[in-house]
Each structure stands twice: as structure tokens, then as C-alpha cells.
Amino acid sequence: MVDIPLSALEVAVVQTGSRAVDTLRDTAAFAQGLEQLGYHRIWYAEHHHSPAIGAFPPVVLTAHSAASTSVIRVGSGGVLAPNHAPITLAEQFGTLAALHRDRIDMGIGRGPGTFDEATARALRRGAGPATDAEYQGDVAAILSFLVDEVVLGPLPEPWLLASSTAGAALAARLGLPIAIAHHIRPDNTLAALERYRGAFVPSRWCEQPRVLLCVEAVCAETEEEAAWRAGPIEVVKAGLLEGLSEMPFPTPAEAAVHPFTAKEREALAGFRAQQAVGTPKTVVHRLTQLADETGADELMLTTPVYDLRDRIRSYELIKKYSEAMTAP
């Protein structure tokens, strides 16, 4: 049984046949649906120049969803430090925290948020990828500006996103809670957590190690239906394996007839085995395993399926089955 908080990561998938503005209109409805189901928080990821994911700034989606809800925590998962001036991020999220007291999170990440080199350079005003030292300096500066420059009241809750031991080491040194991207690089999860817990230094932000584990979770009434709903993201992942980054998000029907190679099928099956796809029983059992294996304090589910109703239904099935299993 899953007896720790459940949260959600929204990547704002733009469905084939729809427009980015349609996805944008769904964000408030999705956040409201999760709040009604009792999810703890919802985060928004930063992406750029992708036909499959909307280029919506996390700070804007955070503001929109926070204004459309009343209880659920809302924030970034993450806002990418190399793409922004540290003082600007501190001011933006500090303002949100003042407007929506004790509900705003600021998950900070490193990646460029795009596979397109020209877009990445534009985001960096012509500069190349951030070095380790530059990224570490950016994160430290954001935290400093939050404390020294933002005097509006409550502070946002900062988190560091990580998928490697290097990111885990930085979170430990700064005394930040960590969000592990198990949905991206699951093979690194245990080593990153060992580094984080072993090197953690208490801070004003966090007195002891605190772990959020992000997992891909697609749930439906049957195994076949869950596989059908997970089909589109499988096509996108297969394209990434082949270096095809600019792919639209297909319909489930299109994904069902996609010609995967044997190599792709093997790689996708290996990745899927480390996530949670299937019926409520299957998914909750797998999430329970991951929570036990990692000692996570919270699970964040990302559900990149085609239709908003199916996405909310997946979260509903997981939450209700989990609650039924924990009921006395």
C-alpha cells in the first residue's frame, strides 16, 4: 500500500490534432481535478521548441493553477536555472508565495528544456551550456536572493531536481529537499539517493534528507487499456532513442500501429518495468515497491497520455485504490 503523499507532474502534452492553446486551457481543469482527488501538489515542467509539449513557462502555469485552486500545492518541476536570471526567479516565485501563502514550490533543474541547439542558445542569449560551476552558482544565487531580496512575506519551498549523483551531491550540500527524476533516468536513482543521504547537510530549508520520487504512471481498468493509453509516449521515447527529438504526440490509434524495431521494443520494455503501468492493483503495487526500495517521502506521478479525461481517470484510479488499501 502507498501510505505517503501522492503528487503530480504535468508536462502539458500537445495532442496531435489540437493546438497548444487547447492544452493551455486544460491546465486549470487538471489542477482542479487533482485537488478534488486529494493529491498533495502539482508541478509544471519547463520545455521549449517541442511539437509534443507546450512551451508554457512554469511560473505562469503555477500562477494560473494556484488562482484556480485553493488547497493543493503548486509549483515548478522544474524551472531551469541556466535559462533565467537568479534574481528574476526569486522575485517571481517569491511574489507567488506571497499571493498564495504556504502553497508555492520552486523546483529547480539544470537541463536546457529543449533538444534544439539554436533554441538552447537563444534561451542562454547566445551562451553555450552551463558548466557545473555556473549551475551551482545559479542555484546558490537563487536561494540567496529568496532570502535577501524577497521581503514580501512567506517564501516558496525550494527543491532541487536531480537525475544523477552530481545533482544529488549539490542538493545535499545546500540542504535542499530533492526530487529524483526516476521517470527519466531510473538506473541512477539508488546511487543518487545514497549520495544525497550520505552527504546531507541540514539547512534553513530542510533539517533532514527529504525525497520526492517522480515516476511515470499510467493506470486504467485493464492492462490492455493502460498499454493503449501509454502507447503515444512509447512512440515519442522510441524516437528519442533514434535521435528524433522533434516528434508530435500521436493518438493512441496511431501508436498502436507504429512499427517499433526489436531494439526499441527491448529498450522500452526495460524502461517500462521500472515505472508503473497497468491496472490499479498493478500500479499501486509497483508504486509501493518503489517507495519501499527508495525510502521516498513522497511519490510524484507523471502521466503523459493523450486525453485529459484519461489522464485524470488514471490519477483517480490510483488514488482511490491506494486509499482503499490503506483503509482500516
C-alpha positions as CSV (number, residue, x, y, z in Angstrom):
1,M,0.0,0.0,0.0
2,V,1.1,3.6,-0.7
3,D,1.0,5.4,2.6
4,I,3.0,8.5,1.6
5,P,1.7,11.6,-0.2
6,L,0.9,11.4,-3.9
7,S,1.5,14.3,-6.2
8,A,1.6,15.0,-10.0
9,L,4.0,16.4,-12.6
10,E,2.3,17.9,-15.6
11,V,4.3,18.2,-18.8
12,A,1.5,19.9,-20.9
13,V,1.3,17.4,-23.8
14,V,0.0,18.9,-27.0
15,Q,-2.1,16.2,-28.7
16,T,-2.0,15.5,-32.4
17,G,-4.9,17.4,-34.0
18,S,-5.0,20.0,-31.3
19,R,-3.3,23.3,-30.6
20,A,-1.1,24.4,-27.8
21,V,-3.8,26.8,-26.7
22,D,-6.2,23.8,-26.2
23,T,-3.6,22.3,-23.8
24,L,-3.3,25.5,-22.0
25,R,-7.0,25.7,-21.4
26,D,-6.8,22.2,-19.8
27,T,-4.3,23.2,-17.1
28,A,-6.8,24.7,-14.6
29,A,-9.3,21.8,-15.1
30,F,-6.5,19.3,-14.5
31,A,-5.3,21.1,-11.3
32,Q,-8.8,21.3,-10.0
33,G,-9.4,17.6,-10.7
34,L,-6.3,16.6,-8.8
35,E,-7.2,18.9,-5.9
36,Q,-10.6,17.2,-5.7
37,L,-8.9,13.8,-5.6
38,G,-6.7,14.8,-2.7
39,Y,-3.3,15.0,-4.4
40,H,-0.7,16.9,-2.4
41,R,0.9,19.0,-5.1
42,I,1.2,19.6,-8.8
43,W,4.3,20.8,-10.6
44,Y,4.9,22.1,-14.1
45,A,7.9,21.3,-16.3
46,E,9.8,23.7,-18.5
47,H,10.1,22.8,-22.2
48,H,10.9,24.7,-25.3
49,H,10.5,24.2,-29.1
50,S,8.7,20.8,-29.0
51,P,5.8,19.8,-31.1
52,A,4.7,17.4,-28.3
53,I,4.9,19.6,-25.3
54,G,3.7,23.2,-24.9
55,A,6.3,25.9,-24.3
56,F,4.5,27.3,-21.2
57,P,6.7,28.9,-18.5
58,P,6.2,27.1,-15.2
59,V,5.8,30.3,-13.3
60,V,2.8,31.3,-15.5
61,L,1.2,27.9,-15.2
62,T,1.8,28.0,-11.4
63,A,0.1,31.3,-11.1
64,H,-2.8,30.3,-13.2
65,S,-3.4,27.0,-11.4
66,A,-2.8,28.5,-8.0
67,A,-5.5,31.1,-8.7
68,S,-7.9,28.3,-9.9
69,T,-7.4,26.1,-6.8
70,S,-7.4,26.6,-3.0
71,V,-5.6,23.8,-1.2
72,I,-3.2,21.8,-3.5
73,R,0.4,23.0,-3.5
74,V,1.6,24.3,-6.9
75,G,5.0,25.0,-8.4
76,S,7.7,24.2,-10.9
77,G,9.2,20.8,-11.6
78,G,11.2,22.4,-12.7
79,V,12.2,25.8,-13.7
80,L,15.6,25.5,-15.4
81,A,18.2,27.7,-13.7
82,P,20.6,28.2,-16.6
83,N,17.8,29.8,-18.7
84,H,16.9,32.6,-16.2
85,A,18.5,35.3,-14.1
86,P,18.5,34.1,-10.5
87,I,17.1,37.3,-9.1
88,T,14.2,37.1,-11.6
89,L,13.3,33.6,-10.5
90,A,13.5,34.6,-6.8
91,E,11.2,37.6,-7.4
92,Q,8.7,35.6,-9.5
93,F,8.3,32.7,-7.1
94,G,8.6,35.0,-4.1
95,T,5.6,37.0,-5.4
96,L,3.6,33.9,-6.0
97,A,4.4,32.7,-2.4
98,A,3.1,36.0,-1.0
99,L,-0.1,35.8,-3.1
100,H,-0.7,32.1,-2.3
101,R,0.5,31.6,1.2
102,D,2.2,28.2,2.0
103,R,1.2,26.7,-1.4
104,I,4.1,27.6,-3.7
105,D,7.0,25.3,-4.6
106,M,10.1,26.1,-6.6
107,G,11.6,23.0,-8.1
108,I,14.9,24.0,-9.7
109,G,16.6,22.0,-12.5
110,R,19.5,22.2,-14.8
111,G,18.7,20.9,-18.3
112,P,18.1,23.3,-21.3
113,G,14.5,22.1,-21.7
114,T,15.0,21.5,-25.4
115,F,16.8,19.2,-27.8
116,D,17.2,22.1,-30.4
117,E,20.6,23.7,-30.1
118,A,19.5,27.0,-31.6
119,T,16.7,27.3,-29.1
120,A,19.0,26.4,-26.2
121,R,21.4,29.1,-27.3
122,A,18.6,31.6,-27.6
123,L,17.5,30.9,-24.1
124,R,21.0,31.5,-22.9
125,R,21.4,34.7,-25.0
126,G,24.0,33.0,-27.2
127,A,26.0,31.3,-24.5
128,G,26.7,27.6,-24.5
129,P,25.5,25.0,-22.0
130,A,26.0,25.9,-18.3
131,T,29.1,24.4,-16.7
132,D,28.8,22.6,-13.3
133,A,30.2,25.7,-11.6
134,E,27.8,28.0,-13.3
135,Y,24.8,25.9,-12.4
136,Q,25.9,25.5,-8.8
137,G,26.4,29.3,-8.6
138,D,23.0,29.9,-10.1
139,V,21.2,27.7,-7.6
140,A,23.1,29.3,-4.7
141,A,22.2,32.7,-6.0
142,I,18.5,31.9,-6.3
143,L,18.4,30.8,-2.7
144,S,20.3,33.9,-1.6
145,F,18.0,36.2,-3.5
146,L,15.0,34.5,-2.0
147,V,16.2,35.3,1.5
148,D,17.9,38.7,0.9
149,E,15.8,40.3,-1.8
150,V,12.3,38.9,-1.5
151,V,10.7,40.7,1.5
152,L,7.1,40.1,0.6
153,G,6.4,37.5,3.3
154,P,6.3,33.7,3.0
155,L,9.0,32.1,0.9
156,P,8.4,29.4,-1.7
157,E,9.6,25.9,-0.8
158,P,12.7,25.2,-2.9
159,W,13.5,21.8,-4.2
160,L,16.4,20.6,-6.4
161,L,15.6,18.3,-9.3
162,A,18.2,15.6,-9.9
163,S,18.8,12.5,-12.0
164,S,22.4,11.9,-11.2
165,T,24.8,11.7,-8.3
166,A,26.2,15.1,-9.2
167,G,22.8,16.7,-8.7
168,A,22.2,14.7,-5.6
169,A,25.5,15.9,-4.1
170,L,24.6,19.6,-4.8
171,A,21.2,19.1,-3.1
172,A,22.9,17.5,-0.1
173,R,25.5,20.3,0.2
174,L,22.8,23.0,0.0
175,G,20.5,21.2,2.4
176,L,17.6,21.1,-0.1
177,P,14.8,18.5,-0.4
178,I,15.4,16.5,-3.6
179,A,13.1,15.5,-6.4
180,I,14.6,12.4,-8.1
181,A,13.7,12.0,-11.9
182,H,13.2,8.3,-11.8
183,H,10.9,8.8,-14.8
184,I,13.9,9.9,-16.9
185,R,16.9,8.0,-15.6
186,P,15.7,5.2,-13.3
187,D,19.1,3.4,-13.4
188,N,20.6,6.3,-11.5
189,T,18.0,6.5,-8.7
190,L,19.6,4.4,-6.0
191,A,23.1,5.7,-6.4
192,A,21.8,9.3,-6.4
193,L,19.8,8.7,-3.2
194,E,22.8,7.1,-1.5
195,R,24.9,10.1,-2.3
196,Y,22.2,12.5,-1.2
197,R,21.5,10.9,2.2
198,G,25.2,10.3,2.9
199,A,26.3,13.8,2.3
200,F,23.3,15.8,3.5
201,V,23.9,19.0,5.5
202,P,21.0,20.5,7.4
203,S,19.9,24.0,6.4
204,R,17.2,26.6,6.9
205,W,15.4,24.9,4.0
206,C,15.5,21.3,5.3
207,E,16.6,19.8,8.6
208,Q,17.0,16.2,7.3
209,P,17.0,14.4,3.9
210,R,13.7,14.7,2.2
211,V,13.0,12.7,-1.0
212,L,10.3,13.1,-3.7
213,L,10.4,10.3,-6.3
214,C,8.9,11.1,-9.7
215,V,7.5,8.0,-11.5
216,E,5.8,7.5,-14.8
217,A,2.4,6.1,-14.0
218,V,-0.4,5.1,-16.5
219,C,-3.4,3.4,-15.0
220,A,-6.7,2.0,-16.5
221,E,-9.3,-0.6,-15.7
222,T,-7.4,-3.3,-17.7
223,E,-3.8,-4.0,-18.6
224,E,-4.7,-3.7,-22.2
225,E,-6.3,-0.3,-21.8
226,A,-3.3,1.0,-19.8
227,A,-1.0,-0.2,-22.6
228,W,-3.2,1.6,-25.2
229,R,-3.1,4.8,-23.3
230,A,0.7,4.6,-22.8
231,G,1.3,3.9,-26.5
232,P,1.8,7.5,-27.6
233,I,4.6,8.2,-25.1
234,E,6.2,5.0,-26.2
235,V,6.4,6.3,-29.7
236,V,8.0,9.5,-28.6
237,K,10.5,7.6,-26.5
238,A,11.4,5.4,-29.4
239,G,12.0,8.5,-31.5
240,L,14.3,9.9,-28.8
241,L,16.3,6.6,-28.9
242,E,16.8,7.2,-32.6
243,G,17.8,10.8,-32.1
244,L,14.4,12.1,-33.4
245,S,13.7,14.8,-30.9
246,E,11.1,16.8,-32.8
247,M,8.1,14.5,-32.9
248,P,4.4,15.2,-32.4
249,F,2.5,13.3,-29.7
250,P,0.5,10.7,-31.6
251,T,-3.0,9.4,-31.0
252,P,-3.4,6.0,-29.3
253,A,-4.6,4.6,-32.6
254,E,-1.6,5.9,-34.4
255,A,0.7,4.5,-31.7
256,A,-1.0,1.1,-31.8
257,V,0.2,0.6,-35.4
258,H,3.6,2.2,-35.0
259,P,6.4,-0.1,-36.4
260,F,8.8,-0.4,-33.4
261,T,12.1,-2.2,-34.1
262,A,13.1,-5.1,-31.9
263,K,15.8,-2.9,-30.3
264,E,13.2,-0.3,-29.5
265,R,10.8,-2.8,-28.0
266,E,13.5,-4.2,-25.8
267,A,14.6,-0.8,-24.5
268,L,11.0,0.4,-23.9
269,A,10.1,-2.8,-22.0
270,G,13.2,-2.3,-19.8
271,F,12.2,1.2,-19.0
272,R,8.5,0.4,-18.5
273,A,9.4,-2.3,-16.0
274,Q,10.9,0.4,-13.8
275,Q,7.8,2.6,-13.9
276,A,4.2,1.9,-13.1
277,V,1.8,0.9,-15.9
278,G,-1.3,-1.2,-15.7
279,T,-4.4,-1.8,-13.6
280,P,-4.9,0.0,-10.2
281,K,-3.7,-3.2,-8.4
282,T,-0.6,-3.4,-10.7
283,V,0.3,0.3,-10.4
284,V,-0.2,0.7,-6.7
285,H,1.8,-2.5,-6.1
286,R,4.6,-1.1,-8.2
287,L,4.5,2.3,-6.5
288,T,4.6,0.6,-3.1
289,Q,7.7,-1.3,-4.2
290,L,9.4,1.9,-5.4
291,A,8.5,3.7,-2.1
292,D,10.0,0.8,-0.1
293,E,13.1,0.4,-2.2
294,T,14.0,4.1,-2.2
295,G,12.6,5.2,1.2
296,A,10.8,8.1,-0.6
297,D,8.8,10.5,1.5
298,E,6.5,11.3,-1.4
299,L,5.7,10.0,-4.9
300,M,5.1,12.3,-7.8
301,L,3.3,10.7,-10.8
302,T,3.7,11.9,-14.4
303,T,1.0,10.5,-16.7
304,P,1.7,11.5,-20.4
305,V,-1.4,10.2,-22.0
306,Y,-3.4,11.6,-24.9
307,D,-6.7,12.7,-23.5
308,L,-7.3,15.0,-20.4
309,R,-10.1,12.7,-19.2
310,D,-8.0,9.6,-19.5
311,R,-5.2,11.4,-17.6
312,I,-7.5,12.4,-14.8
313,R,-9.0,9.0,-14.7
314,S,-5.6,7.4,-14.3
315,Y,-4.9,9.6,-11.2
316,E,-8.4,8.8,-9.9
317,L,-7.9,5.1,-10.1
318,I,-4.6,5.2,-8.4
319,K,-5.7,7.4,-5.6
320,K,-8.9,5.5,-4.9
321,Y,-7.2,2.1,-5.0
322,S,-4.4,3.4,-2.7
323,E,-6.9,4.8,-0.2
324,A,-8.9,1.6,-0.3
325,M,-5.8,-0.4,0.5
326,T,-4.9,1.8,3.5
327,A,-8.4,2.0,4.9
328,P,-8.9,0.2,8.3
